[in-house]
Structure formats: C-alpha cells, structure tokens
Amino acid sequence: MRRADVSLELDCPPARFWQLYLDEDFTRETFERALKWTAPTILEFRSDEREVVRNLAAQPKLDIDGKVAKLIG
C-alpha cells in the first residue's frame, strides 16, 4: 500500500485548527470535494492527555477504462 501525506495551510489560530482537523465533516469534504478521493475511513482514533492519534484510509478516484480498472482491482 502506498502512503500519502497531505498538507493544508489554514490561516487560523491553533484552537480553530484542531477543531477543523478533528472534525469528521471537514475531513470528509476535504477528501471528497478538494482531493476527489473516496470518503475516508477512520482506522484508528485514540486520545489521552498527551496526544491524539487518528489514522485514516482513502483512495484516489481513478478515471480509467473499465477493463483497466478491472485489471488493477
């Protein structure tokens, strides 16, 4: 599986950043509308007083012929 790191520049205070970053609707819309990927699936989410861990999975939408799509799965 390939890995992709996505960076977004948000001009906002830290509290607003974390509110957006952890918001499921914002994340879904970013993937679906801005990136044109499938809706992300949360694989892991945990938090404690020290850290928040969130792992997502999503796939880019490929605009390819049906035969090719079937070949690559």
Buried (B, 14 or more C-beta within 10 A) or exposed (E): EEEEEEEEEEEEEEEEEEEBBEEEEEBBEBBBEEBEBBEBEEEEEEEEEEEEEBEBEBEEEEEEEEEEEEEEE
